[in-house]
Amino acid sequence: MIKELSKLMKIALSRGKELISLKDELEHAKAYIQLQKMRYDYTFQVEWQIDELDEDMMNVLIPKISLQPLLENAIIHGVKSMGDEGMIIITVKDHESGVSIQVADNGYKEVDLDKLHRLIRDDEPSTDLGYGVRNVQQRMRLHYGEGYGLSYQLAVGGGLVAELVLPLQRPELPTI
């Protein structure tokens, strides 16, 4: 547990950098999941589906701690209380405009997809679910612009899929 906590802290601090490599963010996510599995009395399964990504893709910059809120929501609002039937699948793959990271759960609760869409568009007041989601989306848009960020869709067979799309290279930000 101490080893996983130290990984979490190391990456969270990141020498003060806001953007870290996808490789480091995935390491942070894995440590976070390990801690949650130790912390909670219930169990759930986790599957990592990471395509053979070249070094450039693993070095794509992502705002640190972007996956943690998505994983937390998948655990608490998705697979909590499902026991071994609860499944979270993290998929990282090549995307037409960069890299796609999906966090999918097979949760049994009904999901208000419209509310999630309003949250990421900033049209809905934040709730417990909303603060992390809105924060991730705002940081994505700040760093990458309108064409990138967070989206949601219902999973086939039940549950939810959160998807982050990142560019291969950080676009040039306009100068003021």
C-alpha positions as CSV (number, residue, x, y, z in Angstrom):
1,M,0.0,0.0,0.0
2,I,2.9,2.4,0.8
3,K,4.5,1.6,-2.5
4,E,1.3,2.5,-4.4
5,L,0.8,5.7,-2.3
6,S,4.3,6.8,-3.1
7,K,3.7,6.3,-6.8
8,L,0.5,8.4,-6.4
9,M,2.3,11.2,-4.6
10,K,5.3,11.2,-7.0
11,I,3.1,11.6,-10.0
12,A,0.7,14.0,-8.4
13,L,3.6,16.3,-7.5
14,S,5.4,15.9,-10.9
15,R,7.9,18.6,-10.0
16,G,5.2,21.2,-10.3
17,K,4.3,20.3,-13.9
18,E,0.7,20.4,-15.0
19,L,1.2,18.1,-18.0
20,I,2.8,14.7,-17.8
21,S,3.4,11.9,-20.2
22,L,0.6,9.4,-20.9
23,K,2.9,6.7,-19.6
24,D,3.2,8.5,-16.2
25,E,-0.6,9.1,-16.1
26,L,-1.3,5.4,-16.7
27,E,1.1,4.5,-13.9
28,H,-0.7,6.9,-11.6
29,A,-4.1,5.3,-12.7
30,K,-2.8,1.8,-12.0
31,A,-1.6,2.8,-8.5
32,Y,-4.9,4.5,-7.8
33,I,-6.9,1.4,-8.7
34,Q,-4.6,-0.8,-6.6
35,L,-5.2,1.4,-3.6
36,Q,-9.0,1.4,-4.2
37,K,-9.0,-2.4,-4.4
38,M,-7.2,-2.5,-1.0
39,R,-9.5,0.2,0.5
40,Y,-12.9,-1.1,-0.4
41,D,-14.6,-4.2,1.1
42,Y,-16.2,-5.0,-2.3
43,T,-14.3,-6.4,-5.2
44,F,-14.3,-5.5,-8.9
45,Q,-12.3,-6.6,-11.9
46,V,-10.0,-4.3,-13.9
47,E,-8.8,-5.0,-17.5
48,W,-6.1,-2.9,-19.2
49,Q,-6.3,-2.9,-23.0
50,I,-3.4,-0.9,-24.2
51,D,-2.5,-1.2,-27.9
52,E,1.1,-1.4,-28.9
53,L,1.6,2.3,-28.8
54,D,4.8,3.7,-30.1
55,E,7.0,5.9,-27.9
56,D,5.6,9.1,-29.3
57,M,2.1,8.1,-28.2
58,M,3.2,7.1,-24.7
59,N,4.9,10.5,-24.4
60,V,1.8,12.4,-25.4
61,L,1.2,15.1,-22.7
62,I,-2.0,14.9,-20.6
63,P,-3.0,17.0,-17.6
64,K,-2.0,15.1,-14.6
65,I,-4.7,13.3,-12.6
66,S,-7.1,13.3,-15.5
67,L,-8.0,9.6,-15.3
68,Q,-8.4,9.4,-11.5
69,P,-11.8,11.1,-11.5
70,L,-13.1,8.9,-14.3
71,L,-11.9,5.8,-12.5
72,E,-13.4,7.0,-9.2
73,N,-16.8,7.5,-10.9
74,A,-16.6,4.1,-12.6
75,I,-15.9,2.5,-9.2
76,I,-18.4,4.4,-7.0
77,H,-21.2,5.1,-9.5
78,G,-20.7,2.0,-11.7
79,V,-19.4,-1.2,-10.2
80,K,-19.8,-0.6,-6.5
81,S,-21.7,-3.4,-4.8
82,M,-21.5,-5.7,-7.9
83,G,-18.8,-7.9,-6.4
84,D,-16.8,-9.9,-8.9
85,E,-19.3,-9.1,-11.6
86,G,-18.2,-5.5,-11.6
87,M,-15.7,-4.8,-14.5
88,I,-13.8,-1.7,-15.4
89,I,-12.0,-1.7,-18.7
90,I,-9.3,0.9,-19.5
91,T,-8.5,1.1,-23.2
92,V,-5.8,3.2,-24.8
93,K,-5.6,3.2,-28.6
94,D,-4.6,5.2,-31.6
95,H,-7.3,7.7,-32.6
96,E,-7.7,9.5,-35.9
97,S,-6.6,12.8,-34.3
98,G,-4.3,11.5,-31.5
99,V,-4.8,9.1,-28.7
100,S,-8.1,7.8,-27.2
101,I,-8.4,6.7,-23.6
102,Q,-11.6,5.0,-22.5
103,V,-12.8,4.1,-19.0
104,A,-15.7,1.7,-19.3
105,D,-17.7,0.0,-16.6
106,N,-20.5,-2.5,-16.7
107,G,-22.5,-0.8,-14.0
108,Y,-26.1,-1.7,-13.5
109,K,-27.5,1.7,-12.5
110,E,-29.3,3.8,-15.0
111,V,-27.2,6.7,-16.2
112,D,-28.5,10.2,-17.0
113,L,-26.4,10.7,-20.1
114,D,-27.9,14.1,-20.9
115,K,-26.9,15.3,-17.5
116,L,-23.3,14.2,-18.1
117,H,-23.3,16.0,-21.4
118,R,-24.6,19.2,-19.7
119,L,-21.8,18.9,-17.1
120,I,-19.0,18.7,-19.6
121,R,-20.6,21.6,-21.6
122,D,-20.8,23.6,-18.3
123,D,-24.6,23.8,-18.6
124,E,-25.3,22.0,-15.3
125,P,-24.4,22.8,-11.7
126,S,-21.7,20.5,-10.3
127,T,-22.6,17.7,-8.0
128,D,-20.4,15.0,-6.4
129,L,-20.2,13.4,-9.8
130,G,-19.8,16.7,-11.6
131,Y,-16.8,18.4,-10.0
132,G,-14.2,15.9,-11.2
133,V,-15.8,15.5,-14.6
134,R,-16.1,19.3,-15.2
135,N,-12.5,19.8,-14.0
136,V,-11.1,17.2,-16.3
137,Q,-13.0,18.7,-19.3
138,Q,-12.0,22.2,-18.5
139,R,-8.3,21.3,-18.2
140,M,-8.5,19.3,-21.5
141,R,-10.1,22.3,-23.3
142,L,-7.6,24.7,-21.8
143,H,-4.6,22.8,-23.0
144,Y,-5.9,21.3,-26.3
145,G,-8.9,23.3,-27.5
146,E,-12.4,22.4,-28.6
147,G,-11.6,19.4,-30.7
148,Y,-10.3,17.4,-27.7
149,G,-11.5,16.3,-24.3
150,L,-14.1,14.2,-22.6
151,S,-17.2,12.5,-23.9
152,Y,-19.6,9.9,-22.6
153,Q,-21.7,7.2,-24.1
154,L,-23.7,4.3,-22.8
155,A,-21.9,0.9,-22.9
156,V,-23.4,-1.9,-24.9
157,G,-25.0,-4.3,-22.3
158,G,-25.1,-1.7,-19.5
159,G,-22.8,0.8,-17.9
160,L,-20.9,3.8,-19.1
161,V,-17.9,4.7,-21.3
162,A,-15.9,7.8,-20.6
163,E,-13.5,8.7,-23.4
164,L,-10.7,11.2,-23.4
165,V,-9.2,12.2,-26.8
166,L,-5.8,13.8,-26.8
167,P,-3.8,15.2,-29.7
168,L,-0.4,13.7,-30.6
169,Q,1.2,17.1,-30.1
170,R,0.1,20.0,-28.0
171,P,-1.4,22.6,-30.3
172,E,0.1,26.1,-30.3
173,L,-1.9,28.3,-27.9
174,P,-2.7,31.8,-29.2
175,T,-0.5,34.5,-27.8
176,I,-2.1,37.5,-26.0
